[in-house]
Amino acid sequence: MDRQRSEHPTTEPEPAEREGSVPAEGEAGRRTDAERRARRRRLLRRTALALALLLVVPVLGAALALRLNYTGDLAEGTHTRNRDAIWLGHAWVDGRKKDADVKALARRLQGTGIRDFYVHAGPLEHDGTLPASAYPRARWLIAAVHREIPAVRVQAWLGDKLATEDDDGLRLSRPATREAVVDSTRRILATGFDGAHFDLEPLHSGDRNYLTLLDALHRLTRAHDAPLSIAAHQIDPLPAIHSVAGALTGHPKWWSQEFFGEVARRVDQIAVMSYDTAMPLESLYGGYVAQQTSLALEVTPPGTDLLMGLPFFHDNTIGHRAAAETVPAAVRGVRLGLSRTDADRAAFGVALYVDFAATEGDWTAYEEGWVR
């Protein structure tokens, strides 16, 4: 360019380069296309921003609400009512545990509020049956616990995968399967267990076959003067979110508060599995537990024991972050929910999941935060 300018210092610019001149037809077309592309890019950026705001703002709002739910004062007396429970693994009934283990467990539980053991005696077969070979040392365990820890009830923890989200599993829609579950429970009680605790998953909100099964089971357990207990899914943190999750993923996860209440009215004890929440921070998890505690208290009859689950395990998965789902956060959340909703409720406790994954830190947090 410098060389051209030096050789032609007086050369006039081409007409299209002059200020206010009209561009050539081809150049105008090219500029129009460029402007259209620029407008499309601006529209895409604005649309992406709007979508991001639609997604992020509710999430941030929900996170803020949970964080605020984790603040506040704890009411006096919001600690153990001596109705707590712990889930115990299969090793207690298959021969791996000995008398020394029962004695050690008795020492571990001294001064705590634990009244119930949920001892894994299953799983059920997909047809609802349960062979006695699944719990060969049950009579020994029951006798040993009654001897060493006489105030504790030994309940059989029975469960199975349900065929609600694929073809493999137990089908509650089949009357014969439900009858087999009842018969398996009859055999469990005849073995000497003090009660029956059921954990059937994934159990979708509104399942009428499940309610029918609970009615039949409760008639049986009442006749044996034994408690019927169940592990419950979490309650919708937002109205009808289980329906949205079910439509989008096929896995509803939560129960409606109404369905939770229907279940709670059919059992003697309901333990909320208030863990595996996917919460990223302790404060959000604690706020979530506080909310779950309040929601459950609102619909659980006074005569039904309501227990909130404490995470005595430390997995790191998509649904569970060990650094966030801690026992201290869960205990504070439970106490906050109890303080706000029904601080004087007697039929209330916590349930520890699970014995074989627990650390001394978990036990200390439970004892210092809840047992006191």
Secondary structure, DSSP 8 states (H G I E B T S, - for coil): -HHHHHH-TT----GGGSTT----HHHHHHHHHHHHHHHHHHHHHHHHHHHHHHHHHHHHHHHHHHHHHT-S---TT-S--S-EEEEE-GGGTTT---HHHHHHHHHHHTTS-EEEEEEE-----TTS---GGGSTTHHHHHHHHHHH-TT-EEEEEEEEEBTTSSSSSB-TT-HHHHHHHHHHHHHHHHHT-SEEEEEEES--TT-HHHHHHHHHHHHHHHHTT--EEEEE--B-SSTTHHHHHHHHHS---SB-HHHHHHHHTT-SEEEE-------SSHHHHHHHHHHHHHHHHHHS-TTSEEEEEEE-----SSS--TTTS-HHHHHHHHHHHHHHH-TT-SSEEEEEE-GGG--HHHHHHHIIIII-
